[in-house]
Amino acid sequence: MQLLLEHEHSFINGKSYQTQDMFAVLNPANQHIVKHVSSVDEKGRMLALTGAKHALEQLRLVSAVQRSEVLKKWHALILSNEEMLAELMVAEQGKPLHEALGEVRYAAGFVEWFAQEAIRSYGETIPSQNTLVQLSTIKQPVGVVLGITPWNFPLAMITRKVAPAYAAGCSFILKPSEETPLSAIALAKLAVQAGMEAGAFQVLITTQPAELIEYYCQCAAIRKLTFTGSTKVGRLLLSQSATTIKRTSMELGGNAPFIVYDSANIAEAVTGLMAAKFRNAGQTCVAANRVLVEQGCMAEFISCLTTAVAALKVGDGMVAGNDLGPLIHEPAKVKVEGLISSALKQGAKIHYQGAAETGLFIAPVILTHVTPDMDIANTEIFGPVVSVITFTDEQQSLSFANGVEEGLAAYFYSQDVSQIHRVSRALEYGMIGINEGMISNPVAPFGGVKQSGLGREGAKQGLDEYLEVKYLCQKFD
């Protein structure tokens, strides 16, 4: 791990940029200091912008094939350092080591995919009504990109933005979460080792994110903003970006329904829910937030679910056999406990609760008698709490599922083919898991509708987010 922590400061123009403003990165499992990191200053953010603009000009002279080769080398370096990256992630974020290793490979998958897509940003020749005029389009990079990523997936949220940006020929300034800056620094260092140009991928660490982001949002040289985080912050960033009319990609909050119909294979549904709910201790934007169960299968489902949840082990992510790590910080735990308390006051009942945990750990909970009007059904929980709502028929399930402002991910289990077609079309969500609890994949478009965001990441659509289409009309003599 020490090799990847050689730089513990912002990474600007291929070098470590140190200031005297230091802060500690803490391990959420035990509150031990992982590393002291310095917060970037005004000079640093200006140097980063200058470097990004210079790198953009350099990238105009680099072919798509050359960029693809750099991404291939970056992909190989990530995988060859997967154990160190995973241990670093556990130290600053807390998820179990086996999940961290899975994320390293998932993050590398985006780099591999966009290494291939880099050479496929095709233009078009358009049939003209006039034989003396040729019509065509080409695709060119948007420009300098500002990316803002969260703490819950500190590697994957970065590579699925930086890899397509570089594939398209854009330079990138990253503001990662101050909770998990070390993973970002490690990725940037590996990118430079892979041959990425100085200034093409920079990491700015800060304890004053609002100030730094507002500065860049008001800067016309930043042509695109890509953000993963809460809907509340997304709205603010869209407002701040309006004056300079930035291209934006927003992957915002979720409130995923997980619907179980009477026709479902209950054992498979429970297996899917365990993956969709408890990965990263429930701290994912696509986590099952509301579990909607048809009355006819409720008893069987709850019995099977209780057995599975009771088997979960809570503890330090570096200890083999643990399934749930800590929440990221104290406010996160307070929020989850507050939602449980609020639900109980509003009429919900605790069906199962694990033994009380100390520190930032929280035991898994199953709540029944939850109704759609409760706070817990209208708030992204971000914790290991299963809130179960019963419904009587398909129409009511869709009413409950669609009755929120978010539209990121949804899941449902059914063996009725006609029902599968009806429900998949009726759900107002950008991504649907049908008899499947793990839907994220670098080759598929990730993103939501309604208040859950704009644009898509991954897949071929992810590359287009960093490209502008230019139309060419050429007349012949």
N, C-alpha and C positions, 0 to 999 in steps of 0.2 A: 504493500500500500504506500510506503514511503516514496517510491519513485513517482507516483502520481500526485503526491502532495508536495513536490519540490516547489511549486508555485502555490502560495496560499493567499494571493492577492488577485486583484483584477488582472485580466489577461488582455493587453492592448497591443495591437500591432505585432503579435507574436512573442511578446515579452511580458514578464511579470511587472505590474505597476503598483508600487507600494506607497501607502500614505501612513501618517501617524495615528489615524483614527481607526483603532483596532476594536474588534468585538469577537466574542466567543461563539463558536458553533458547538452546540450541546448534543450529546447523545440522549434522545428522549427516553431510553430504557433505564438510564441511571443518573442522568443529569451531569455526567462527567464531561469535561471539555475535550472535544475531539481535536480542535485546532483553533488558533486565533487567526482571524482574517481581517484585512484592512478594507475600509470603506472608501470607494473612489471619490475623488474631489472634482471640482469644476474643471480644473486643468485636464484631468483624466478623461472626462466625458467629451471635452473638445478634441483631445488627441484621438479618441476613438472615432469620432465623426470624421475627422480629417483622414484618418487611416482607412475608414470604410469607403470614403469617396475615392481615394486613391486605388484601393483594391478593386473597386467596381470598374475603373478604367483599365486596370490590368486584366480583369476577367473578360473584357470585351475582345481581347487578343488570344484568349485561351479557348480552344475548340471544345465542343461537347464531348468528344472522345477523350480528350485530356482530363476534363473534369470528371468524367466517368471513372477513369483510372485512379484518380485521387480518392474518390469515394470508395472504390474497391479496396484500396490500401487502408483507408480509415476503418472500413468494416473488418478487415483482417486484424488490425491492431486492437479494436474493441474486443473481439473474440479471444485474442491471445492474452488479453489482460482481464478476462471476465471475472476471475476469482477476486482479484484486487478491487475491481470496480464494484462487485457485489458486496464485498466486506465494507468498502467505503460507504456504500449506500445504506447498509444496515446501521453503521455507526452514526450517520447523521440523520437518517430518516426513520429507522426502527423496524422496518418490515422483516419477516423471517428470511433467513439466508436463501432458502430454496426459492422463495418468491423473488428475491433480489437477483438471483442468477437467471430466473425466467425473464425478468425485466431487461437485463443486459442483452440477452439474446433477442428479445422483442425490439429493443432499441437498435441493435445491429441490423435487424431485419429491414428497418426503414432505410438505412444507409445502403444496404444491398439492393433494395428495390429501386431506389432513385439513382443508383449507379447505372442501372439498366435503363431507366426512363430518361436519363439525361440525353441519350442519343435518339430519343423518339419525340422530340418537341416539333412535330411536323407542321408546316404551313399547308396551304391549299392553292390549287389552281382552279379558278371559278370560270365556268363556261360563260362567255360574253355574248351579248346580243349583236355586237359589232365585231366583225372579223379583223378590223384594224386596231382593236384595243385588246390588250391582255390584262386580265384581272387576276390578282393573286393576294395571298396573305402570308406574312411571316410572323414568327413569335420571337419577342425579345424580352430580356429581363426587366422586371419592374424597376429595380434600382436598389438603393440601400434599404435594408429591412431592420426594423426594431422588433425583437421578439421578447415576450414576457411569459415565463413558465412557472408552474407551481411546484410545491414541495412533494406532492404525493407520488409522482413518477419522475424523479429528478433526472433520469437519463432519457427515457422514451419520449417525454414531452419535448425534449430538446432536439433529438435526432429527427423526429418527424416534421420539424420546422426547418432546421438548418440544412438537412440533406437535400430536400427539394429546392430550397433557395439556392444552394450552391450548384446543384444540377442545372438550374435555370440560368446561372451566371450572375446571381445577386450576391452582394456582400451583406454580412449579418452582424448586428449588435444585439447581444443577448443580455437581458436582465433576469437572472434566475431568482428563485426565492432566497431570501437571506437565511432561511432555515436550512437549506441544502445547497450551499454554493460550491462545495468541494467536488461534487460529481460533475458539475458544469466545467470547473477548471480542468479536471482530469480529461474530459471529452475534448476540450479545446486544445490541450497539450497534445493529445493523440492525433488530432486533426492536422496540426502543424507538422508532426512527425510524418504524417501521410503525404505531405507535400502541399497542403492548402496554403495559399498565399497569405503573407502577413497582412492582417486587416480584413481578411475575408470572413473570419469568425472570431469575434471578440466577446469577452465576458466581463461585464461590469457588476461588481459586488457593491451593494450599498445598504446602509441602514436607513436611508431616506428615499425609498423607492418612489413615493409620490412626486417629489421634487425632480428627480431624474427623468421620470416618465413624462411629466408635463413639459420639461425642457425639450425633449425629443419630439413629442407630439406637436409642438408649435414650430418645429424646424422643417422647412420646406424640402431640405435635402433628404429627409427620411421619406421615402415614397410609399412604404407599406408598413402596417402594424399588424402583427399576429399575436394573439393573446389566448391563453388558456387559464380560466379562473372563474370567479363568481359572476353571475348576471349583474349584480349591483356594480361591480367594478367595470365590467364590460360596457355598461351604459355610460359611465363616466369617461372611459377611454374613447368611445365613439364621439362623444361630445367634444372632447379635447382635440380629436383628430379632424373635426369638421372644418375648422378654419383653413387647413391646408389640404383638404379633400384627399386624404390618404386612402389608399386601397387597404381594406381591413379583412382579417379572418378572425372570427371569434368563436372559441369553443367554450361555452358558458355552462351554467349550472344545470343539474339534472334532478329529476324526481321520478325515477324509473318505476313503472308498474311491473309486477311479476304476476301474471295471471295463470291460475291453475283451473282448468275446466274439468268437469266430471269425467270426460273421456280420456283424460291424461293418464300416462303411465306415472303413477305417483312416485315410485322409487326414483325414476329418472328426473322428475320434477324437483324432488328434494336435492338430488345431486347437483342439478343445475343451479338451484337457489344457493346452495352452499358456496359455489364458485362465484355467483353474481353478487352475493351479499357480503361474504367474509374475507374476500381478497383484500389485503392491505388493511385489515381490521375494519372494513367497511368504508375506508377513506378513498373512494373512487367516484368519479363523476357519473359513471354508468352503473353504480351499485344499485341493486334492487332496493328501492326505498319504500314501496308499498306493496305488500303481498296480498293479492286479491284471490280468494279461494271460493269456488262454487260450493254451496251448502252441502250438496250430495257427497262430496269427497273430503269435507272438512275434517272429520274425525280421523280418517286414515292418514291424511296429510300431516296433521298436527302430531300424531303419534310417531310417524316416521321422522319428521323434522326434529322433534324433541330428542330422539335417540342420537341423531347426527350432531346436533348442537352440543349436547352434553359431552360428546367425545372430544370437543375442541380443547386444546391446551393453550393457555395464555402465558406469555413470558418473553424474556430477552430473545430477540431474533437470531442471535448467534448460538443459542442453545438448540441442539438437534431435537426435533420432535415437537417444538412449539409451533402452533398454528397462527396465533394472533399476537402481534407485537403491540407496542404502546401507541396511544394517540400522539400526535405530533407535538402538542404543547398543552399547558393547563387550560387555556380558554376553550380548546377543542373538547376536553373532557367535561368542563363545566357546561358547555352547550348540550352535549349528549345527555348528561344527567338531568339537565333542565327539561329537555324534551320528554324524557321518561316520566319525570315528576308531573309535568303538565298533562301528559296523556292519562296518567292515573287519576288526576283530579277531574279530568273530563269524562271519565267513565271506563277507560281501558283497564285491563287486568293483566298482571304478570302471570304468564303460564309457566315460564321457566326463567331462572336467573342463576348464573354461575356464582361461585364464591366471590366475596368482595375482594377487590384487588387494590394494592397500594400504588403510589406514584401515578404515572400517566396511563397505566393499564386499566382496562375496563372489561369486566366479564360479559360474555354474550347474554342477550336477553331476548325472550320471545314475548311479545305483547299480543293479547287477543282482545276482542270486543272493541277494536279500533274502528272509528267511523271517519268518512272522508272529510268531515268538517274540523277534525282535531288538528292542533298545531303540528303534531308529528307527521301527519299525512300531507302537510303543505309546506314542509321544510326539508331541505336536504340534510339528512341525519349525519352523515359522515362518521359513522360509528357502528359497532357490531350489534345493532338492535333490529330485530325482525318485527315489524308491525303488521298484523294480520287483519284484513278486512274481508268480511264475507259478502257474497252477492248471490242473487237468485236466478239470474238468466244472463244470456250473452249481451243483451242491450244494456242492462245495468252495469255489467263489467266494463263496457266501452265508455259509458257515461262517467263512471268513476275514474277510469284510466285517463281519459282525455280532459277531465275537469280541472286541470292545473295549467299554469302559464308555461311550464317547461315542456320541451319536446325533443329530448336528446335520445335516450334509449328506452326500449320497452322489451319485455319478454313474455311469451305465453307458451303454455304446454297444452296440447290437444292431439288426439289421434283421429279426429274427425276432419277429413280432407276438405270438405266444403266449408267447415268452420275456419280452418286454417286460411283459406283464401279470403273469406269475409273479414276476419279479424285483422289480418295483415294489411289489408287495404284501408280499414277503418281507423286504425291506430294513428294518431297524429304525432308521429315520432320519426326522426331521421334514420334510426337504426332499429331493427327488430330481430330479436333472437327467437326463433321458432323451434321449440324443443331443444334449445341450446342456451347455456348460461354464460359462455365465453365467446364474445362476438368480435373482439378487437383483433385486427389482422392488418399488417402493413399493405397488403394488396387490395384492401377494400376501403371504400370511402368512409371516413369517420367524421360525423358532425350532426348537428341537430336542426330543428325547425322551431318556430315560435320564438320564445324568449331564451332558447338554448344556443343561439349563435348564428353565425354567417359563414358560409364556405365549407369546404371539406379538406381533411388531411388524409394522407395516404392515398393509395391507388393512383391512377393516371390523373384524377382530378386534383390531387395534391400538388402536382407539378404546375398545372395551369394557374394555381393561386399566385404563382411568382412570375408569371409571364403576361406580357401585354400583346394583343393581336394588332399587327400593323397591316393595313390594307394598301396594296400597290395597284395603281391604274396606269398602265403604260401604253401610249399610243405609238403606232408604227407609221412611218412616212410612206 
